[in-house]
Amino acid sequence: MLRLITIPISHYCEKARWALERGGMPYREERHVQGIHRFAARRAGGGGSVPVLVTPDGVLGESEEILAWVDARTPPEHRLFPAEPGARSDVERLCRRLDDELGPKGRRLMYIHMLAQRKLTLRFNNEGVPRWEDRAIRYGWPLVLRFVRRELGIRPGIEAEDEAAVWRELDFVAELLADGRPHLGGERFGAADLTFAALSAAVVVPPVYGVPLPQPDVLAPDTAALVERVRDHPAGRYALALFAERRRECVV
């Protein structure tokens, strides 16, 4: 069986889960907390980041690679990437932009919000991880804070820059949809849609996700207000609709 090494709450890991489940590919998810995930990823043959997918063909260490690997094994009529090279290149370019901009900026913005809410963060962050890892992150919280801040480059004022970047990417997606197309690539749900929805999850916190996410009614007021504003944005509404309509879809 395929093995998927994850940080359960990670939106890049959600992108991989979504692709695998949509493609009807059984897998065993091995969940780890931040920091410890690096050792698990390297032990599985990946680098220092997750998701890592262990397959009979080798080890894949990027969500983009996992999406393409699954798609190549999906019936042609249900594939997420276009067959025509030029169109595929356009979709890959859009996915890469979302991977490079929305993904990391939205993640860091929400980490800044959530790290101030220790009990709530631990409640949702540690879903399904080994018991010893749950204990380690709880008792080692000050070390975890230092690790996350260093790894994500958190510094005073960065949240304002990240929030501006998130709105810029949401506006960009909304502009693509403004011509009336049903999906980012045109008529069909595709890789760009799945990528956008998964990576928007950090700030749209969809009710339907691979693990439970804290909804606005339990979030701190300023965090809940941010989430509600994102959900009210046309691109936020689109992301929520994709989760509601497509996240549990299996095409094979």
Secondary structure, DSSP 8 states (H G I E B T S, - for coil): -EEEEE-TT-HHHHHHHHHHHHTT--EEEEE--TTHHHHHHHHTT--SSS-EEEETTEEE-SHHHHHHHHHHTS-GGG-SS-SSHHHHHHHHHHHHHHHHTHHHHHHHHHHHHHHT-HHHHHHHHTTT--HHHHHHHHHTHHHHHHHHHHHHT--TTHHHHHHHHHHHHHHHHHHHHTTS-SBTTBSS--HHHHHHHHHHHHHH--SSSSS----TTTS-HHHHHHHHHHHHSHHHHHHHHHHHHHTT----
